[in-house]
Amino acid sequence: MAVPARLEKSLNTNSPWLFLSPHLDDAVLSCAGLMEAYGIRRDITVATIFTEAEPPPHTRAARSFLRQCSRHDAISLFNDRRSEDQVALAGLGVRQRHLGATDALFRQRRTTKAVLGPLARVLPELVHLYPTYRFDIALGRISRSDRALIAHLRASVADLLEQTEADLLFCPVGVGRHVDHLIARMVGSQFPEQVVYYSDFPYNQSAGPDLAFVQKHQLVAWKWAVEPVRKKQHINQYPSQVPALFPDGDIPVSPEIYFAAH
């Protein structure tokens, strides 16, 4: 499989790279092999976007997520997740930035919450941007209320590209259509001369990329073979998430997939 020209050119340099990770594990899940192989010869920074939770009351979807993580307190969970991310990325020899946006499961409508008062505590779905997982987050229905956030993230990433002098910006292609992944893709797409997309693991084990998006941007796929034992070791650096992501205990390992314009 031929390497897309943009990616091939950068692979043969020592230029810095910047990776956008929607959550506190996505860059490692999807790109640990490439980062480890090429981090030896270049500066790599992973900027994770959605690194915070909110205190209760939580929606049913958020409570279900906490149960999957065997946790009761979202704030302490995300404290641990940030620590896990720091350890995992240090092990790969890459830099990290946490951008401090709130995870979709916990994002709230501030004005609505103030108006509803006590009712918001009884029916938290009324004040959350994404009241359900199945019918909102998992369907990629980005709330209009996230427009200001997206504009802010675009400015933050532009600053990071300037600070790191990154040659390439890696972001998810949005397999699985999680709203936070699509927001990361939307932000990355605003830098068309630098963007390279990565296939979202493990969601790509059961779904493919949005073909309309791939065709619109004339993207070519490229696979990077990973060393299975090493990849699993990196993924296992996220003990709060591994049982929820891989409930049967088996972490499938397949080549990492990247997309770029030729």
N, C-alpha and C positions, 0 to 999 in steps of 0.2 A: 504494500500500500504506500503510494507516494506521499512524502511529507509536504503539506501545503507550504508554498513559497515563503510566506511570512514567518512561519514557525521554523522552517529549515534555516533561514537566514540567521535567526536569533540563536538557534541551537549551536551555531558555529562561532558565537561570540561569548564574551564574558559579561554581557550587559545585564543589569538587574531586571528582575521580574517582580510583578505585583499580582497576588492572587486575591480575589474576592470570595469570601466564604460566607454564605448566608447565616449558618449557625456554627456553634462551637464544636465542630467535628467535620463539617462537609469538605473542607479542602483536603484534609488528611484522608477521609474516606475515598475521595475521588482522584486525588493527585499525589499521594504520598510517594509513589514510586518515582515519578518524574522529578519531584522536588528533591528527593534524596539523591538521585543520580546527578542532577545538575546544580544542586546547591553547593557542591564542593568547589565549583569554579565561578560562582556568581553570588551576589547578594539577592536573597529572596525574602519578600515580606508577605505575610498573610494578614489581610485586613478582614476581620470578622464583623459582620454588620449587626446581627440581632443577638446581643449578648446579655440582655436584661429581662427580668420578669417583673411583675407587679404583685403587691400583696393581695390577699383575698378581699372580697369574695371572687371566686373563680367560676367560669362557666363549667358545664358538665364536661366539655371536651378537654379543658385544661385539667380538671380533676382526674380524668381518665389518663392523661399523659403523666401526671404525677404518680398515679398508681403503677403505671408501666415502669416507671423509674424507681419504684419502691420507696417513694418519698411523700412527705406530707406538706413540706414547706418549700414553696417555689423560690423564695429568695435564697435560702441556703443551698438549694439544688443548683441554682445558677452561679453562686459563689464557687461551688465545687466544679462546675463545668468550666468556668474560666480558668481555674487552677489546672484542671486536666489539660486544657488546651495549651496553656503555657508550657507544661511538661512535655506534651507530645511534640510541639513545634520546636522546642529547644532540642529534643532528641533528633530532630531532622536537621538541625543546624540552621534554622530559618528564623527571621524576626517576626514578631507578631504585633498587631494593633487591634484593640477592641473598640469598635466605634460607638457602642452604647445604645443602640436602638433596641426597642422592646420587641420580643418575640411575638409573632402573630397571635398565638394563643392567649396572650395577656394584654394586647393593645386595646385601649379604651377610648371612648368618646368623652372627653373631659367635660364639655358643656352639657351633654345629656346627663352625665352622672350628677352634676350639680343641680340640675332641674329636678331629677327624679328623687334625689335624696334617699330616704330609707328604702324605697322600692327597689333601688339599684342593688341593695344588699340581698333582697329576697329573690330578685330575678336578674342576676348579673348579665345574662345574655342581652338585655336591653341596652347595656352601655358598652359592650365590646364591639369593636369593628368587625370581628369575625366570630359570631356567636356559636357557630358549629365548626367542626373539622370537616366532616364529610361533604357538606353542602356549600361551604365557603372556602376554607383554606385549601382543601384537596382539589377543588375545582378551578383554582387559579383565578378566582373572582377578586381582583384587587380593588379595595375600597377607594372611593373618591377621596375619602379623608386621608389617604396615604400620599396624596399628591405633594403636600408640603414636605413630607419625609423624603420622598424620592428626589425632590429638588435639592434638599439639604445633602443627601447622600451623593448626588452627582457632584456638588461643589467639594465635598470632603474627598472624594476619589480623585478629582482633578488636582487638589492640593497634594494628595499622596503621590500621584504620578510625578508631580514636579519635585517633591522632596526626595523620593527614592530614585528619580531619574530612570524609571522602569522603561524598558524597551517594549515589553508586552504586558498586557492586562488580561489575566485569566479569570473567567467568570462562568457560572453554571449555564448550561444550555436549557435547563428547565425541565428535564425528564421528571415526570411525576406531577408537574404543575402545582406544586406547593407555592402559595402566594409569595412567601419570602424568597424562594428561589427565583421566581419570575421577576420580582422587584430587583434582585441582584443582576439578573440578565438584562433588565431594562436599563439599569445604571451602566453596566458594562457596554451595552450597545451604543451608548452615547459617545464612545471613543473608538469609532470605526477603524481608525488607522493602526490601533494597537491591540484590539480585542482578539482573544482566542477563547473559545468556549470549551468547557469540559463536560463530559457526560456524568450526570448525577448518580453516584453509587450510594446505596444498593438499589435504588429505584430502577436503574437501567437493567436490572436482572429480570424484570417483568414488564417493562415498557420501553418504548423507543422515543427518540426526540421528536419534536413537532416538525413534521416534514415541510409544512408551509413556511415555517421560520427558516429552516435549513435552505430551502430553495430560494426564498426571498433574498437571503444574504449570500447566496452562492457559496455555501460552506462545503468544504471537503473534509472527510473524516480521516483520522490518523490514529493508529493504535500503538500504545507503548506497553511492552511486555514487562510484567512486574515479577519480583522474586516472592513467591507466596508466603514463605515463613516471615520475611521481613515486613511485608505488607500487613499481615495479621498482627504482628507485634506492635506496629504503629497504631492500628485500629484499636487494639486492646488497651491503649493508653487512655481510653474514654470509658472507664468502668461504669459510670452512671448511665451510659447510653447503650452499650453493647447488648445487654440482656433484652432491651426493648426492640432494638433493631434486628437482632438475630436470636429470637426466642428459643430456637432449637439448639443453640450453642454452636452452630456451624457457620463460619464466616466464609462465604464463597469468594474465591479470588479469580478475577478475570483481567484481561488487559485493560488498562486505562484508555479511554477514548477521548480524543480532542478534535475540535472542529475549527477550521479557519478558512478565510477566503484565499483562493489561490492567487 
